[in-house]
């Protein structure tokens, strides 16, 4: 059994997951790669997503999910889905912001 560190990306709902330092670092990396991601076709966007997963894992980050009181590391496919979800959410947030300007 292990516990999350400051580097880990936590999968779950709520502010405690969203505001965890590792999760926020992943979000910053996604934001920095958004122009590259947006420039790719739908069928090649996974390249950027997988690159981000590998960069984070190479930096010592783990993608963790909790089951009751036990934390476990998820597979790369689940980690990639978390990163892909962040790209989608970022696009929605930016779209909502631009819609609220008018």
C-alpha positions as CSV (number, residue, x, y, z in Angstrom):
1,X,0.0,0.0,0.0
2,X,1.2,3.5,-0.8
3,X,0.0,7.1,-0.5
4,X,0.0,9.9,-3.0
5,X,2.9,12.2,-3.1
6,X,2.9,15.9,-4.3
7,X,4.0,14.7,-7.8
8,X,1.1,12.3,-8.3
9,X,-1.9,12.9,-10.5
10,X,-5.1,11.9,-8.7
11,X,-8.1,10.6,-10.6
12,X,-11.4,11.5,-9.0
13,X,-13.9,14.2,-8.5
14,X,-13.8,17.2,-6.2
15,X,-11.5,20.0,-5.3
16,X,-9.1,17.9,-3.3
17,X,-8.3,15.9,-6.5
18,X,-8.4,18.9,-8.8
19,X,-6.2,21.1,-6.6
20,X,-3.6,18.4,-5.8
21,X,-0.1,19.7,-6.9
22,X,0.6,16.8,-9.3
23,X,-2.8,17.2,-10.9
24,X,-2.3,20.9,-11.3
25,X,1.1,20.3,-12.9
26,X,-0.5,17.9,-15.4
27,X,-3.1,20.6,-16.2
28,X,-0.4,23.1,-16.8
29,X,1.4,20.7,-19.2
30,X,-1.9,20.2,-21.1
31,X,-2.4,23.9,-21.4
32,X,1.1,24.4,-22.7
33,X,0.5,21.7,-25.3
34,X,-2.9,22.8,-26.4
35,X,-1.8,24.7,-29.5
36,X,0.1,21.6,-30.7
37,X,-2.8,19.3,-29.8
38,X,-5.3,21.6,-31.6
39,X,-3.2,21.6,-34.8
40,X,-3.4,17.9,-35.2
41,X,-6.1,15.8,-36.8
42,X,-8.4,13.9,-34.6
43,X,-6.7,10.6,-35.5
44,X,-3.3,11.9,-34.4
45,X,-4.1,13.8,-31.2
46,X,-3.3,10.7,-29.2
47,X,0.4,11.3,-30.0
48,X,0.4,14.4,-27.8
49,X,-1.7,12.8,-25.1
50,X,0.7,9.8,-24.9
51,X,3.7,12.1,-24.9
52,X,2.4,14.0,-21.9
53,X,1.7,10.7,-20.0
54,X,5.3,9.6,-20.7
55,X,6.8,13.0,-19.7
56,X,4.9,12.9,-16.5
57,X,5.8,9.4,-15.7
58,X,9.4,10.2,-16.6
59,X,9.3,13.0,-14.0
60,X,8.3,10.6,-11.3
61,X,4.6,11.2,-11.4
62,X,2.1,8.4,-11.0
63,X,-1.6,8.4,-12.1
64,X,-3.4,7.2,-9.0
65,X,-7.0,6.2,-8.3
66,X,-8.5,5.4,-4.9
67,X,-10.6,2.3,-4.1
68,X,-11.9,2.9,-0.6
69,X,-8.8,3.5,1.5
70,X,-6.4,2.0,-1.0
71,X,-4.6,3.9,-3.7
72,X,-3.4,2.1,-6.9
73,X,-1.6,3.2,-10.0
74,X,-3.7,3.0,-13.2
75,X,-2.5,1.7,-16.6
76,X,-1.2,4.0,-19.3
77,X,-4.5,3.8,-21.2
78,X,-6.4,5.2,-18.2
79,X,-3.8,7.8,-17.7
80,X,-4.1,8.9,-21.3
81,X,-7.8,9.2,-20.9
82,X,-7.3,11.5,-18.0
83,X,-5.0,13.7,-20.1
84,X,-7.4,13.6,-23.1
85,X,-10.3,14.6,-20.7
86,X,-8.3,17.6,-19.6
87,X,-7.9,18.7,-23.2
88,X,-11.7,18.4,-23.7
89,X,-12.5,20.2,-20.5
90,X,-10.0,23.0,-21.4
91,X,-11.7,23.4,-24.8
92,X,-15.1,23.6,-23.1
93,X,-13.9,26.1,-20.5
94,X,-12.4,28.4,-23.2
95,X,-15.6,28.1,-25.3
96,X,-17.7,29.0,-22.3
97,X,-15.5,32.0,-21.5
98,X,-15.7,33.3,-25.1
99,X,-19.5,32.8,-25.1
100,X,-19.8,34.8,-21.9
101,X,-18.0,37.8,-23.4
102,X,-21.0,38.7,-25.5
